[in-house]
Amino acid sequence: MEKKYYTYIVKCQDGTFYTGFTTDLKKRIKTHNSGKGAKYTRSRLPVELIYHETFLNQHDAMTREYAIKKLSRHNKETLLGWEKDE
């Protein structure tokens, strides 16, 4: 079985988004919520997994993570399907 890599977005308690990559989504979210994850999320607990993409190699997952991190909040909401009707 091939190893899978995930690029993910979590929503923090304060409404902000955090994007990362991992090989184990459940374990990574648990790590974030235990306060041992990324420095950014430690003071914004709990976090909720709201989006992920699956990749077959680490390079593609990290490249996608970087691309998502560069998006504006509005563009991240569009990616999530959270467009607001006008």
Biopython code that builds the backbone (N, CA, C, O; Angstrom):
import numpy as np
from Bio.PDB.StructureBuilder import StructureBuilder

atoms = [
    (1, "MET", "N", (0.842, -1.187, 0.000)),
    (1, "MET", "CA", (0.000, 0.000, 0.000)),
    (1, "MET", "C", (0.884, 1.247, 0.000)),
    (1, "MET", "O", (1.829, 1.351, 0.782)),
    (2, "GLU", "N", (0.569, 2.174, -0.873)),
    (2, "GLU", "CA", (1.359, 3.397, -0.972)),
    (2, "GLU", "C", (1.045, 4.353, 0.172)),
    (2, "GLU", "O", (-0.096, 4.461, 0.621)),
    (3, "LYS", "N", (2.070, 5.035, 0.626)),
    (3, "LYS", "CA", (1.902, 6.056, 1.650)),
    (3, "LYS", "C", (1.182, 7.248, 1.033)),
    (3, "LYS", "O", (1.472, 7.645, -0.095)),
    (4, "LYS", "N", (0.242, 7.812, 1.784)),
    (4, "LYS", "CA", (-0.482, 8.988, 1.307)),
    (4, "LYS", "C", (-0.070, 10.201, 2.125)),
    (4, "LYS", "O", (0.287, 10.103, 3.299)),
    (5, "TYR", "N", (-0.131, 11.336, 1.468)),
    (5, "TYR", "CA", (0.175, 12.617, 2.098)),
    (5, "TYR", "C", (-1.041, 13.509, 1.953)),
    (5, "TYR", "O", (-1.745, 13.458, 0.945)),
    (6, "TYR", "N", (-1.281, 14.318, 2.953)),
    (6, "TYR", "CA", (-2.464, 15.169, 2.970)),
    (6, "TYR", "C", (-2.076, 16.623, 3.195)),
    (6, "TYR", "O", (-1.238, 16.933, 4.042)),
    (7, "THR", "N", (-2.687, 17.494, 2.437)),
    (7, "THR", "CA", (-2.650, 18.921, 2.709)),
    (7, "THR", "C", (-4.003, 19.232, 3.324)),
    (7, "THR", "O", (-5.037, 18.809, 2.807)),
    (8, "TYR", "N", (-3.999, 19.970, 4.423)),
    (8, "TYR", "CA", (-5.249, 20.173, 5.153)),
    (8, "TYR", "C", (-5.406, 21.623, 5.603)),
    (8, "TYR", "O", (-4.441, 22.381, 5.693)),
    (9, "ILE", "N", (-6.645, 21.974, 5.878)),
    (9, "ILE", "CA", (-6.966, 23.272, 6.479)),
    (9, "ILE", "C", (-7.794, 22.996, 7.720)),
    (9, "ILE", "O", (-8.761, 22.236, 7.679)),
    (10, "VAL", "N", (-7.408, 23.617, 8.822)),
    (10, "VAL", "CA", (-8.223, 23.562, 10.035)),
    (10, "VAL", "C", (-8.736, 24.965, 10.320)),
    (10, "VAL", "O", (-8.093, 25.963, 9.998)),
    (11, "LYS", "N", (-9.897, 25.009, 10.927)),
    (11, "LYS", "CA", (-10.456, 26.281, 11.394)),
    (11, "LYS", "C", (-10.186, 26.343, 12.891)),
    (11, "LYS", "O", (-10.546, 25.437, 13.642)),
    (12, "CYS", "N", (-9.545, 27.431, 13.308)),
    (12, "CYS", "CA", (-9.227, 27.629, 14.717)),
    (12, "CYS", "C", (-10.422, 28.243, 15.440)),
    (12, "CYS", "O", (-11.345, 28.758, 14.808)),
    (13, "GLN", "N", (-10.394, 28.183, 16.760)),
    (13, "GLN", "CA", (-11.484, 28.712, 17.568)),
    (13, "GLN", "C", (-11.761, 30.189, 17.258)),
    (13, "GLN", "O", (-12.912, 30.623, 17.305)),
    (14, "ASP", "N", (-10.728, 30.953, 16.945)),
    (14, "ASP", "CA", (-10.916, 32.377, 16.671)),
    (14, "ASP", "C", (-11.373, 32.653, 15.231)),
    (14, "ASP", "O", (-11.477, 33.810, 14.823)),
    (15, "GLY", "N", (-11.646, 31.587, 14.464)),
    (15, "GLY", "CA", (-12.149, 31.753, 13.104)),
    (15, "GLY", "C", (-11.076, 31.810, 12.037)),
    (15, "GLY", "O", (-11.396, 31.841, 10.849)),
    (16, "THR", "N", (-9.808, 31.825, 12.427)),
    (16, "THR", "CA", (-8.727, 31.849, 11.450)),
    (16, "THR", "C", (-8.480, 30.443, 10.912)),
    (16, "THR", "O", (-8.923, 29.452, 11.493)),
    (17, "PHE", "N", (-7.765, 30.378, 9.794)),
    (17, "PHE", "CA", (-7.425, 29.108, 9.171)),
    (17, "PHE", "C", (-5.946, 28.822, 9.357)),
    (17, "PHE", "O", (-5.117, 29.732, 9.399)),
    (18, "TYR", "N", (-5.633, 27.538, 9.469)),
    (18, "TYR", "CA", (-4.246, 27.092, 9.474)),
    (18, "TYR", "C", (-4.135, 25.985, 8.439)),
    (18, "TYR", "O", (-4.979, 25.091, 8.390)),
    (19, "THR", "N", (-3.103, 26.039, 7.613)),
    (19, "THR", "CA", (-2.877, 25.039, 6.568)),
    (19, "THR", "C", (-1.576, 24.301, 6.851)),
    (19, "THR", "O", (-0.570, 24.909, 7.218)),
    (20, "GLY", "N", (-1.607, 22.978, 6.676)),
    (20, "GLY", "CA", (-0.415, 22.176, 6.883)),
    (20, "GLY", "C", (-0.457, 20.927, 6.023)),
    (20, "GLY", "O", (-1.353, 20.759, 5.195)),
    (21, "PHE", "N", (0.530, 20.043, 6.226)),
    (21, "PHE", "CA", (0.504, 18.757, 5.533)),
    (21, "PHE", "C", (0.919, 17.673, 6.519)),
    (21, "PHE", "O", (1.621, 17.943, 7.493)),
    (22, "THR", "N", (0.481, 16.448, 6.261)),
    (22, "THR", "CA", (0.740, 15.328, 7.156)),
    (22, "THR", "C", (0.569, 14.011, 6.416)),
    (22, "THR", "O", (0.108, 13.983, 5.275)),
    (23, "THR", "N", (0.941, 12.927, 7.073)),
    (23, "THR", "CA", (0.673, 11.588, 6.537)),
    (23, "THR", "C", (-0.462, 10.913, 7.311)),
    (23, "THR", "O", (-0.920, 9.839, 6.924)),
    (24, "ASP", "N", (-0.917, 11.539, 8.402)),
    (24, "ASP", "CA", (-1.974, 10.961, 9.235)),
    (24, "ASP", "C", (-2.870, 12.089, 9.756)),
    (24, "ASP", "O", (-2.537, 12.759, 10.733)),
    (25, "LEU", "N", (-4.007, 12.286, 9.090)),
    (25, "LEU", "CA", (-4.897, 13.404, 9.438)),
    (25, "LEU", "C", (-5.425, 13.313, 10.866)),
    (25, "LEU", "O", (-5.355, 14.290, 11.611)),
    (26, "LYS", "N", (-5.945, 12.168, 11.252)),
    (26, "LYS", "CA", (-6.527, 12.032, 12.599)),
    (26, "LYS", "C", (-5.492, 12.324, 13.682)),
    (26, "LYS", "O", (-5.766, 13.046, 14.641)),
    (27, "LYS", "N", (-4.307, 11.756, 13.518)),
    (27, "LYS", "CA", (-3.247, 11.969, 14.498)),
    (27, "LYS", "C", (-2.819, 13.435, 14.536)),
    (27, "LYS", "O", (-2.566, 13.981, 15.610)),
    (28, "ARG", "N", (-2.739, 14.067, 13.372)),
    (28, "ARG", "CA", (-2.300, 15.470, 13.316)),
    (28, "ARG", "C", (-3.310, 16.401, 13.987)),
    (28, "ARG", "O", (-2.919, 17.323, 14.703)),
    (29, "ILE", "N", (-4.603, 16.168, 13.762)),
    (29, "ILE", "CA", (-5.623, 17.012, 14.398)),
    (29, "ILE", "C", (-5.579, 16.808, 15.909)),
    (29, "ILE", "O", (-5.696, 17.765, 16.675)),
    (30, "LYS", "N", (-5.412, 15.560, 16.333)),
    (30, "LYS", "CA", (-5.293, 15.260, 17.767)),
    (30, "LYS", "C", (-4.085, 15.980, 18.357)),
    (30, "LYS", "O", (-4.165, 16.526, 19.458)),
    (31, "THR", "N", (-2.969, 15.985, 17.635)),
    (31, "THR", "CA", (-1.759, 16.672, 18.089)),
    (31, "THR", "C", (-2.006, 18.173, 18.217)),
    (31, "THR", "O", (-1.620, 18.787, 19.212)),
    (32, "HIS", "N", (-2.650, 18.763, 17.207)),
    (32, "HIS", "CA", (-2.985, 20.193, 17.288)),
    (32, "HIS", "C", (-3.818, 20.457, 18.540)),
    (32, "HIS", "O", (-3.502, 21.351, 19.325)),
    (33, "ASN", "N", (-4.885, 19.674, 18.723)),
    (33, "ASN", "CA", (-5.815, 19.925, 19.826)),
    (33, "ASN", "C", (-5.243, 19.601, 21.205)),
    (33, "ASN", "O", (-5.806, 20.013, 22.219)),
    (34, "SER", "N", (-4.138, 18.873, 21.250)),
    (34, "SER", "CA", (-3.469, 18.607, 22.536)),
    (34, "SER", "C", (-2.528, 19.753, 22.915)),
    (34, "SER", "O", (-1.950, 19.759, 24.002)),
    (35, "GLY", "N", (-2.379, 20.728, 21.999)),
    (35, "GLY", "CA", (-1.492, 21.862, 22.266)),
    (35, "GLY", "C", (-0.047, 21.595, 21.870)),
    (35, "GLY", "O", (0.842, 22.386, 22.183)),
    (36, "LYS", "N", (0.188, 20.481, 21.183)),
    (36, "LYS", "CA", (1.547, 20.118, 20.795)),
    (36, "LYS", "C", (1.770, 20.241, 19.295)),
    (36, "LYS", "O", (2.783, 19.775, 18.773)),
    (37, "GLY", "N", (0.827, 20.866, 18.605)),
    (37, "GLY", "CA", (0.949, 21.043, 17.159)),
    (37, "GLY", "C", (1.704, 22.319, 16.844)),
    (37, "GLY", "O", (2.610, 22.720, 17.574)),
    (38, "ALA", "N", (1.326, 22.938, 15.769)),
    (38, "ALA", "CA", (1.979, 24.160, 15.315)),
    (38, "ALA", "C", (1.826, 25.284, 16.339)),
    (38, "ALA", "O", (0.800, 25.393, 17.011)),
    (39, "LYS", "N", (2.851, 26.105, 16.446)),
    (39, "LYS", "CA", (2.825, 27.240, 17.379)),
    (39, "LYS", "C", (1.600, 28.115, 17.135)),
    (39, "LYS", "O", (0.988, 28.609, 18.083)),
    (40, "TYR", "N", (1.241, 28.306, 15.865)),
    (40, "TYR", "CA", (0.097, 29.162, 15.530)),
    (40, "TYR", "C", (-1.195, 28.660, 16.167)),
    (40, "TYR", "O", (-1.995, 29.457, 16.656)),
    (41, "THR", "N", (-1.404, 27.345, 16.165)),
    (41, "THR", "CA", (-2.680, 26.815, 16.646)),
    (41, "THR", "C", (-2.738, 26.672, 18.163)),
    (41, "THR", "O", (-3.831, 26.565, 18.719)),
    (42, "ARG", "N", (-1.619, 26.666, 18.834)),
    (42, "ARG", "CA", (-1.590, 26.416, 20.287)),
    (42, "ARG", "C", (-2.463, 27.367, 21.089)),
    (42, "ARG", "O", (-3.067, 26.958, 22.081)),
    (43, "SER", "N", (-2.541, 28.612, 20.684)),
    (43, "SER", "CA", (-3.346, 29.587, 21.426)),
    (43, "SER", "C", (-4.721, 29.792, 20.789)),
    (43, "SER", "O", (-5.448, 30.713, 21.161)),
    (44, "ARG", "N", (-5.076, 28.938, 19.831)),
    (44, "ARG", "CA", (-6.339, 29.095, 19.109)),
    (44, "ARG", "C", (-7.154, 27.794, 19.122)),
    (44, "ARG", "O", (-7.866, 27.487, 18.166)),
    (45, "LEU", "N", (-7.040, 27.053, 20.195)),
    (45, "LEU", "CA", (-7.697, 25.749, 20.306)),
    (45, "LEU", "C", (-9.146, 25.884, 20.745)),
    (45, "LEU", "O", (-9.500, 26.850, 21.420)),
    (46, "PRO", "N", (-9.978, 24.940, 20.377)),
    (46, "PRO", "CA", (-9.663, 23.770, 19.562)),
    (46, "PRO", "C", (-9.686, 24.107, 18.075)),
    (46, "PRO", "O", (-10.205, 25.143, 17.659)),
    (47, "VAL", "N", (-9.101, 23.193, 17.283)),
    (47, "VAL", "CA", (-9.162, 23.337, 15.830)),
    (47, "VAL", "C", (-10.091, 22.263, 15.278)),
    (47, "VAL", "O", (-10.296, 21.217, 15.894)),
    (48, "GLU", "N", (-10.649, 22.547, 14.103)),
    (48, "GLU", "CA", (-11.559, 21.614, 13.438)),
    (48, "GLU", "C", (-11.093, 21.426, 11.999)),
    (48, "GLU", "O", (-10.887, 22.399, 11.274)),
    (49, "LEU", "N", (-10.929, 20.188, 11.595)),
    (49, "LEU", "CA", (-10.557, 19.890, 10.212)),
    (49, "LEU", "C", (-11.716, 20.267, 9.300)),
    (49, "LEU", "O", (-12.830, 19.769, 9.465)),
    (50, "ILE", "N", (-11.451, 21.154, 8.328)),
    (50, "ILE", "CA", (-12.525, 21.583, 7.438)),
    (50, "ILE", "C", (-12.255, 21.270, 5.967)),
    (50, "ILE", "O", (-13.142, 21.418, 5.127)),
    (51, "TYR", "N", (-11.013, 20.833, 5.652)),
    (51, "TYR", "CA", (-10.682, 20.583, 4.251)),
    (51, "TYR", "C", (-9.405, 19.764, 4.172)),
    (51, "TYR", "O", (-8.492, 19.942, 4.977)),
    (52, "HIS", "N", (-9.347, 18.868, 3.199)),
    (52, "HIS", "CA", (-8.092, 18.186, 2.926)),
    (52, "HIS", "C", (-8.045, 17.688, 1.490)),
    (52, "HIS", "O", (-9.075, 17.467, 0.853)),
    (53, "GLU", "N", (-6.834, 17.518, 1.001)),
    (53, "GLU", "CA", (-6.567, 16.946, -0.312)),
    (53, "GLU", "C", (-5.547, 15.835, -0.112)),
    (53, "GLU", "O", (-4.723, 15.908, 0.800)),
    (54, "THR", "N", (-5.593, 14.809, -0.951)),
    (54, "THR", "CA", (-4.713, 13.649, -0.838)),
    (54, "THR", "C", (-3.704, 13.627, -1.980)),
    (54, "THR", "O", (-4.041, 13.915, -3.128)),
    (55, "PHE", "N", (-2.453, 13.278, -1.647)),
    (55, "PHE", "CA", (-1.376, 13.225, -2.629)),
    (55, "PHE", "C", (-0.578, 11.940, -2.447)),
    (55, "PHE", "O", (-0.599, 11.336, -1.374)),
    (56, "LEU", "N", (0.115, 11.529, -3.484)),
    (56, "LEU", "CA", (0.915, 10.310, -3.440)),
    (56, "LEU", "C", (2.364, 10.557, -3.048)),
    (56, "LEU", "O", (3.116, 9.615, -2.799)),
    (57, "ASN", "N", (2.758, 11.848, -2.993)),
    (57, "ASN", "CA", (4.129, 12.130, -2.570)),
    (57, "ASN", "C", (4.187, 13.427, -1.764)),
    (57, "ASN", "O", (3.331, 14.304, -1.881)),
    (58, "GLN", "N", (5.222, 13.507, -0.950)),
    (58, "GLN", "CA", (5.387, 14.646, -0.048)),
    (58, "GLN", "C", (5.584, 15.954, -0.805)),
    (58, "GLN", "O", (5.073, 16.992, -0.384)),
    (59, "HIS", "N", (6.307, 15.918, -1.901)),
    (59, "HIS", "CA", (6.570, 17.135, -2.666)),
    (59, "HIS", "C", (5.267, 17.793, -3.122)),
    (59, "HIS", "O", (5.095, 19.002, -2.968)),
    (60, "ASP", "N", (4.364, 17.011, -3.676)),
    (60, "ASP", "CA", (3.097, 17.574, -4.151)),
    (60, "ASP", "C", (2.261, 18.131, -2.998)),
    (60, "ASP", "O", (1.631, 19.180, -3.134)),
    (61, "ALA", "N", (2.257, 17.429, -1.869)),
    (61, "ALA", "CA", (1.506, 17.902, -0.706)),
    (61, "ALA", "C", (2.081, 19.220, -0.182)),
    (61, "ALA", "O", (1.332, 20.137, 0.155)),
    (62, "MET", "N", (3.397, 19.310, -0.115)),
    (62, "MET", "CA", (4.038, 20.536, 0.374)),
    (62, "MET", "C", (3.863, 21.693, -0.613)),
    (62, "MET", "O", (3.697, 22.842, -0.206)),
    (63, "THR", "N", (3.900, 21.388, -1.891)),
    (63, "THR", "CA", (3.685, 22.420, -2.909)),
    (63, "THR", "C", (2.276, 22.980, -2.804)),
    (63, "THR", "O", (2.072, 24.190, -2.899)),
    (64, "ARG", "N", (1.304, 22.096, -2.608)),
    (64, "ARG", "CA", (-0.087, 22.536, -2.468)),
    (64, "ARG", "C", (-0.281, 23.332, -1.177)),
    (64, "ARG", "O", (-0.999, 24.331, -1.164)),
    (65, "GLU", "N", (0.358, 22.889, -0.098)),
    (65, "GLU", "CA", (0.291, 23.624, 1.170)),
    (65, "GLU", "C", (0.780, 25.058, 0.966)),
    (65, "GLU", "O", (0.137, 26.007, 1.414)),
    (66, "TYR", "N", (1.895, 25.208, 0.303)),
    (66, "TYR", "CA", (2.466, 26.535, 0.054)),
    (66, "TYR", "C", (1.509, 27.383, -0.780)),
    (66, "TYR", "O", (1.316, 28.565, -0.498)),
    (67, "ALA", "N", (0.914, 26.782, -1.802)),
    (67, "ALA", "CA", (-0.015, 27.520, -2.665)),
    (67, "ALA", "C", (-1.243, 27.978, -1.884)),
    (67, "ALA", "O", (-1.701, 29.107, -2.056)),
    (68, "ILE", "N", (-1.773, 27.118, -1.036)),
    (68, "ILE", "CA", (-2.958, 27.491, -0.242)),
    (68, "ILE", "C", (-2.604, 28.588, 0.746)),
    (68, "ILE", "O", (-3.385, 29.521, 0.935)),
    (69, "LYS", "N", (-1.451, 28.495, 1.375)),
    (69, "LYS", "CA", (-1.037, 29.517, 2.347)),
    (69, "LYS", "C", (-0.924, 30.900, 1.705)),
    (69, "LYS", "O", (-1.111, 31.912, 2.380)),
    (70, "LYS", "N", (-0.622, 30.948, 0.418)),
    (70, "LYS", "CA", (-0.488, 32.224, -0.272)),
    (70, "LYS", "C", (-1.840, 32.827, -0.667)),
    (70, "LYS", "O", (-1.909, 34.003, -1.024)),
    (71, "LEU", "N", (-2.916, 32.030, -0.606)),
    (71, "LEU", "CA", (-4.238, 32.536, -1.003)),
    (71, "LEU", "C", (-4.760, 33.549, 0.015)),
    (71, "LEU", "O", (-4.432, 33.482, 1.200)),
    (72, "SER", "N", (-5.568, 34.477, -0.462)),
    (72, "SER", "CA", (-6.249, 35.408, 0.434)),
    (72, "SER", "C", (-7.342, 34.654, 1.202)),
    (72, "SER", "O", (-7.719, 33.546, 0.821)),
    (73, "ARG", "N", (-7.835, 35.242, 2.257)),
    (73, "ARG", "CA", (-8.932, 34.635, 3.023)),
    (73, "ARG", "C", (-10.129, 34.369, 2.105)),
    (73, "ARG", "O", (-10.744, 33.305, 2.166)),
    (74, "HIS", "N", (-10.448, 35.339, 1.264)),
    (74, "HIS", "CA", (-11.577, 35.190, 0.333)),
    (74, "HIS", "C", (-11.367, 33.987, -0.590)),
    (74, "HIS", "O", (-12.288, 33.197, -0.800)),
    (75, "ASN", "N", (-10.170, 33.847, -1.135)),
    (75, "ASN", "CA", (-9.896, 32.728, -2.039)),
    (75, "ASN", "C", (-9.892, 31.387, -1.303)),
    (75, "ASN", "O", (-10.271, 30.369, -1.883)),
    (76, "LYS", "N", (-9.473, 31.370, -0.040)),
    (76, "LYS", "CA", (-9.563, 30.140, 0.748)),
    (76, "LYS", "C", (-11.027, 29.774, 0.973)),
    (76, "LYS", "O", (-11.390, 28.600, 0.891)),
    (77, "GLU", "N", (-11.864, 30.758, 1.253)),
    (77, "GLU", "CA", (-13.290, 30.493, 1.439)),
    (77, "GLU", "C", (-13.923, 29.980, 0.148)),
    (77, "GLU", "O", (-14.810, 29.128, 0.193)),
    (78, "THR", "N", (-13.481, 30.483, -0.995)),
    (78, "THR", "CA", (-13.960, 29.981, -2.285)),
    (78, "THR", "C", (-13.544, 28.528, -2.465)),
    (78, "THR", "O", (-14.353, 27.706, -2.897)),
    (79, "LEU", "N", (-12.305, 28.199, -2.144)),
    (79, "LEU", "CA", (-11.820, 26.826, -2.215)),
    (79, "LEU", "C", (-12.671, 25.904, -1.345)),
    (79, "LEU", "O", (-12.963, 24.771, -1.729)),
    (80, "LEU", "N", (-13.061, 26.391, -0.185)),
    (80, "LEU", "CA", (-13.865, 25.609, 0.748)),
    (80, "LEU", "C", (-15.337, 25.521, 0.333)),
    (80, "LEU", "O", (-16.105, 24.757, 0.917)),
    (81, "GLY", "N", (-15.724, 26.301, -0.674)),
    (81, "GLY", "CA", (-17.126, 26.329, -1.082)),
    (81, "GLY", "C", (-17.974, 27.229, -0.205)),
    (81, "GLY", "O", (-19.190, 27.056, -0.114)),
    (82, "TRP", "N", (-17.326, 28.193, 0.442)),
    (82, "TRP", "CA", (-17.999, 29.091, 1.363)),
    (82, "TRP", "C", (-18.330, 30.433, 0.725)),
    (82, "TRP", "O", (-18.439, 31.439, 1.426)),
    (83, "GLU", "N", (-18.491, 30.460, -0.597)),
    (83, "GLU", "CA", (-18.785, 31.724, -1.258)),
    (83, "GLU", "C", (-20.069, 32.293, -0.690)),
    (83, "GLU", "O", (-21.019, 31.561, -0.413)),
    (84, "LYS", "N", (-20.088, 33.573, -0.522)),
    (84, "LYS", "CA", (-21.281, 34.248, -0.017)),
    (84, "LYS", "C", (-22.124, 34.729, -1.183)),
    (84, "LYS", "O", (-21.613, 35.331, -2.127)),
    (85, "ASP", "N", (-23.417, 34.459, -1.110)),
    (85, "ASP", "CA", (-24.339, 34.968, -2.135)),
    (85, "ASP", "C", (-24.525, 36.458, -1.930)),
    (85, "ASP", "O", (-24.668, 36.935, -0.805)),
    (86, "GLU", "N", (-24.520, 37.171, -3.017)),
    (86, "GLU", "CA", (-24.663, 38.632, -2.915)),
    (86, "GLU", "C", (-26.083, 39.027, -3.161)),
    (86, "GLU", "O", (-26.410, 40.213, -3.120)),
]
sb = StructureBuilder()
sb.init_structure("model")
sb.init_model(0)
sb.init_chain("A")
sb.init_seg("    ")
for serial, (resi, resn, name, xyz) in enumerate(atoms, 1):
    if name == "N":
        sb.init_residue(resn, " ", resi, " ")
    sb.init_atom(name, np.array(xyz, "f"), 0.0, 1.0, " ", f" {name:<3s}", serial, name[0])
structure = sb.get_structure()
